[in-house]
Amino acid sequence: MTRVLICDDDIMIGEALHDVLTAESDLAVVAIAHTASDAIDLAERHLPDIVVLDVRMPGGGGIRVARELRDRCPTTRVVAFSAYADPATVAEMRRAGVTEYLVKGVPNTDIVATVRRLARGPFGKL
């Protein structure tokens, strides 16, 4: 079972991601965070395999979260999930430790496939 932490300040997006991911028998959402600080705390508490992370969040944003997780949860893989697709933002998130970058509006099947692909990576359990 792949354990996923969702981090998005938009409650509706967090719930939608929860529904999409928990509909899959091999994925389990361990928590939903709405701020950067909550994301870091919940990641340390639950040690998820994958974090789906919004770029813009209160408390330092996705960049802060990705950097913190790189040090605190080194085996956790991070997928950025953002409305911002400009090259500078994507590059900054990748430098912070994000493995994949998805733009909001992609099909749900792409989100699920990305989570599964990362889970099968060098640190994955699948």
N, C-alpha and C positions, 0 to 999 in steps of 0.2 A: 504494500500500500504506500503510495506516494503522499507525503504530508505537505500541505500547501498553506502558506500564510498569505492572505490578501491584504494589501495596504493601499487604501484609497480614501481620500477625504469626502468623496461623494457617496453618501449612504446607499443610494439607489444602485450605483455602479458596483459597490462592494457586495450588495445582495444579489445582483445579477450574476456577477462572477461566481459567487458562492453557489448559486443554483446551477450554473453551467458545469462547474467542476464537480460538485457532489452528485450530479446525475451520472457520472462515470464511476463504475464499480471499483476501479483501481486508484481513485483519487479521493483524498480526504482533506477537507478544509479544517485546519486546527484552530484558526482564529481570524478575525477581521480587525485591522487597525485603521484608525482614521487620522492619526497624527504621526509624525516622525518618531517622537519619543515612545508612543505606544507600539509602533512597529518594532523598534529595537528591543523594548522590554518583552514583547510577545515572542519575538524570534529567539531570544535567549531562553525564555521559559519553555517553548515548545520544540525548539531545534528542528524547524521544518526542512524538508528536502529542497523545496522551491518557495521563493517569495515572488509574488506578482505585485509589482511596486509602481505606484503613480509617481510621476516626476515632481509635480507640484503638490505639496502637502504642508499643512501648518507645522511649525517646529523645526524647520531646516530642510524640508523637502526630501525627495528621493535620493538626491546626491549624498546627503548626510547619512541616510539610512544605508545606502549601498556601501559607503566607506566603513561605517561602523560594523556592518555585518561581515565585511571582508576580514576584519580582525577578530570579531567576537564569535562568529559562526562560519568558520572557513570552509566547511563542506556544503553549506547552503548555496544553491545557485539562484541568481536573481534575474527575473524577467521584468524589464521596464514596460509599463502599459500606460501610454500617455497620448493625449491629444496633440502634443508638441512633437513635430517630426523634423524640425529644422536640423541641419547637419551639426551645428554647434552644440545643441542640447544632446543629441545622440552621442556625439564624441565625448562630451563631458560625463555622461552616464556610463559609457564604456570604460573611461579612465577610472571611474569610481568603483568599478567591479561588476557592472551589469553584463551578463552573458548574452542576452537576447533583448531586442527592442521591438515591441509591437505598438502599432498606432491604434488608438481606440477607433472602433468601427470595423476592425477585421472580423471575419466570420468566427463564430464560436468554435468551429472545428479547428481553426488555426491556433486559437488559444490552447485548446486541449492538446493538440499535436505538439506545440512548443513545450508545454509543461512535461509531457511524456518524453520528448526527445532529450530535454535537459536531465530528467530523472535517470535516463539510461546512460548519461555521460560518465566521466571518470569517477565522480563521487556518487552517482546514482545507485539505486537499489534494484532497479528493474532488470 
